[in-house]
Amino acid sequence: MKRAATLILLLIFAPLILPVAAQTMPSTVGEADKVEIRKVIEEQLGAFQRDDAQAAFAQASPNIQAMFQTPDRFMSMVRGGYQPVYRPRQVEFRDIIDIDGTPTQKVFIIGPDGAPVMALYPMEQQADGTWKISGCYLVPTGDGMA
């Protein structure tokens, strides 16, 4: 129970801490990888729209899968804490940046409540060359121009 509470607190406060504490710079990811990264995120967003827990979970990195253990637990967390990515009104892919050496896709999202957020997706390249999502941090944007 204590572990679950800690995880929930990390999910709530990480979006506030990550952008301040991390060093960011333009990404050195090649164009082909940028296309693949976008496909992975688009597939997960589409799976959320269809309520397809298996397909959404499949786009998550092994560490994320180990943390949540089942597609249903993963979807429950997304529904409860990530409404902007679960039911976005608008999605606009922005630059890929490196945050502390991790390629991170910036995605501007208008959530179901009309509030703009920047979703930061750290990506993890697998041994077979494919990309998986290793997290998602929602950063509020005041003017929608982030």
PLY file of the C-alpha trace (Angstrom):
ply
format ascii 1.0
element vertex 146
property float x
property float y
property float z
element edge 145
property int vertex1
property int vertex2
end_header
0.00 0.00 0.00
2.85 2.38 0.86
4.46 1.65 -2.53
1.23 2.50 -4.34
0.91 5.77 -2.44
4.48 6.70 -3.33
3.85 5.91 -7.00
0.72 8.05 -7.01
2.62 10.95 -5.44
5.37 10.60 -8.04
2.83 10.62 -10.85
1.21 13.75 -9.42
4.36 15.75 -8.64
6.80 14.57 -11.32
5.23 16.90 -13.94
6.01 19.83 -11.68
9.57 18.78 -10.88
10.88 17.29 -14.14
10.97 20.40 -16.34
12.66 22.48 -13.64
15.28 19.94 -12.57
16.22 18.50 -15.96
18.73 19.76 -18.47
17.14 20.06 -21.88
18.68 20.43 -25.31
17.75 19.71 -28.93
17.59 16.01 -29.68
20.12 14.23 -31.83
17.58 11.55 -32.81
17.56 10.95 -36.57
14.60 11.60 -38.84
13.64 7.91 -39.19
13.59 7.51 -35.41
11.50 10.69 -35.06
8.90 9.16 -37.37
8.90 5.91 -35.38
8.61 7.73 -32.05
5.60 9.66 -33.32
3.97 6.41 -34.56
4.36 4.79 -31.13
2.74 7.74 -29.35
-0.03 8.00 -31.96
-0.74 4.29 -31.55
-1.03 4.66 -27.79
-3.27 7.73 -28.07
-5.46 5.85 -30.55
-5.62 2.85 -28.22
-6.77 5.14 -25.41
-9.54 6.47 -27.66
-10.68 2.90 -28.38
-10.28 1.85 -24.73
-7.90 -0.85 -26.00
-5.84 -1.54 -22.90
-3.71 -4.22 -24.59
-2.63 -1.97 -27.47
-1.94 0.99 -25.16
0.08 -1.16 -22.77
2.08 -2.62 -25.66
3.54 0.82 -26.41
4.90 1.18 -22.86
8.51 0.35 -22.01
9.32 -2.84 -20.10
9.86 -0.80 -16.91
6.40 0.78 -17.17
4.86 -2.62 -17.90
6.61 -4.11 -14.87
5.38 -1.23 -12.70
1.71 -1.72 -13.62
1.83 -5.48 -14.36
-1.41 -5.63 -16.36
-3.00 -3.63 -19.17
-6.09 -3.03 -17.03
-4.09 -1.50 -14.17
-2.26 0.68 -16.66
-5.52 1.91 -18.23
-7.01 2.56 -14.81
-4.06 4.81 -13.96
-4.36 6.66 -17.28
-8.12 7.17 -16.90
-7.67 8.43 -13.35
-4.67 10.70 -13.74
-4.04 11.46 -17.39
-7.35 12.66 -18.84
-5.64 14.95 -21.39
-3.94 12.00 -23.11
-6.83 9.63 -22.45
-9.40 11.87 -24.14
-7.64 14.73 -25.93
-9.61 17.30 -27.91
-6.55 18.31 -29.89
-3.05 16.83 -30.35
-0.09 18.60 -31.92
3.36 17.04 -32.08
6.21 19.44 -31.37
9.99 19.00 -31.18
11.87 16.08 -29.73
14.30 17.29 -27.10
16.83 15.49 -24.93
16.12 15.69 -21.22
19.11 14.48 -19.26
20.15 12.44 -22.32
16.73 10.88 -22.95
14.92 11.63 -26.22
11.62 13.21 -25.19
8.76 13.99 -27.55
6.83 17.16 -26.78
3.11 16.90 -27.59
0.82 19.89 -27.13
-2.62 18.68 -26.03
-5.94 20.31 -25.35
-7.59 18.11 -22.75
-11.27 17.20 -22.48
-11.75 20.15 -20.12
-10.30 22.58 -22.70
-7.10 23.15 -20.70
-3.83 23.10 -22.66
-0.95 20.93 -21.47
2.40 19.91 -22.83
2.83 16.15 -22.62
6.47 15.14 -22.40
7.07 11.57 -23.53
10.51 10.18 -22.61
11.28 7.42 -25.08
13.37 4.28 -24.72
14.94 2.48 -27.65
14.76 -1.28 -27.29
17.50 -3.78 -28.21
15.65 -4.56 -31.45
15.67 -0.86 -32.43
11.99 -0.20 -31.72
10.88 2.65 -29.46
8.71 2.43 -26.35
7.20 5.10 -24.11
8.97 5.26 -20.75
6.71 7.85 -19.11
4.44 10.81 -19.65
4.67 14.10 -17.80
1.90 16.67 -18.14
3.03 20.26 -17.84
0.35 22.95 -17.71
0.72 25.72 -20.28
-0.91 29.05 -19.60
-1.05 30.48 -23.09
-1.25 27.41 -25.30
1.92 28.42 -27.09
4.46 26.20 -25.28
0 1
1 2
2 3
3 4
4 5
5 6
6 7
7 8
8 9
9 10
10 11
11 12
12 13
13 14
14 15
15 16
16 17
17 18
18 19
19 20
20 21
21 22
22 23
23 24
24 25
25 26
26 27
27 28
28 29
29 30
30 31
31 32
32 33
33 34
34 35
35 36
36 37
37 38
38 39
39 40
40 41
41 42
42 43
43 44
44 45
45 46
46 47
47 48
48 49
49 50
50 51
51 52
52 53
53 54
54 55
55 56
56 57
57 58
58 59
59 60
60 61
61 62
62 63
63 64
64 65
65 66
66 67
67 68
68 69
69 70
70 71
71 72
72 73
73 74
74 75
75 76
76 77
77 78
78 79
79 80
80 81
81 82
82 83
83 84
84 85
85 86
86 87
87 88
88 89
89 90
90 91
91 92
92 93
93 94
94 95
95 96
96 97
97 98
98 99
99 100
100 101
101 102
102 103
103 104
104 105
105 106
106 107
107 108
108 109
109 110
110 111
111 112
112 113
113 114
114 115
115 116
116 117
117 118
118 119
119 120
120 121
121 122
122 123
123 124
124 125
125 126
126 127
127 128
128 129
129 130
130 131
131 132
132 133
133 134
134 135
135 136
136 137
137 138
138 139
139 140
140 141
141 142
142 143
143 144
144 145
